[in-house]
Every structure is written in C-alpha cells, then in structure tokens.
C-alpha cells in the first residue's frame, strides 16, 4: 500500500511541477542572447563528445556538445541558440555514455574559466593544455 501512495504522490507532483516548469521556460522570459560557437582542443587536437556549459551569474545556463572537429554551438533553450549576455563561467564534462577519449585536467572540468558573452556573434575557442 505504501508504494501505491508514493506512486500517487509522484503523479500529483509531476502534474503540479510540469506546468510550472513550462511557464518558467516560456519564450517571453528569454533574455537577450549572444550567439556563441567555437572549438575545443587539447594540446592542439580537437576534443569530440565533450559537453561545454556556460553558466551566467544569474539565470539559465546554455550548453553544447563538441563534434569530431571539436566544434560546438551553444543552445539556450529548444529553438533558441546562444547564451545570456554578460559574464559566464565555462566548464566541461563528458557526455553521458561517452567514454573519455583523453584526460582533461580538473582545472578545466571543475574549476572552469570566466568569459563575457556579448551581443551578436561570439567565437570563443578553448585551447586546453594537458600540462
């Protein structure tokens, strides 16, 4: 009986949470975005399958995944490319299910670096070094 009650609570929670999430992600609340793209390399070689995350001081993060050439393009929300304008912290992590092909130092993966996203087009390359 306990699991049935928990199941009903989960359904109720989802029924309440989903509309709130959808409202919170409405296009009327999308801030001014700058287009962000570039390449991620490690010791001069492209890094594929790496998530890149730009987290602003306030608001929603934007992310992308590097392709075989190490290129990425950020997405803010489905249908909205780019990142919120202003300062952001950039961090990396391996995509789920992707086996790390290279060892990227923790200073890039966890500590990250700081950038400023401007209006318009932003080419931000990340030439990472293993040493």
Secondary structure by P-SEA (a helix, b strand, c coil): caaaaaaaaaaaaaaaaaaaaaaaaccccccbbbbbbbbbbcccccccbbbbbbbccccccccbbbccccbbbbbcccccccccccbbbbbbbcccccccccccccccccbbbbbbbcccccccccccccc
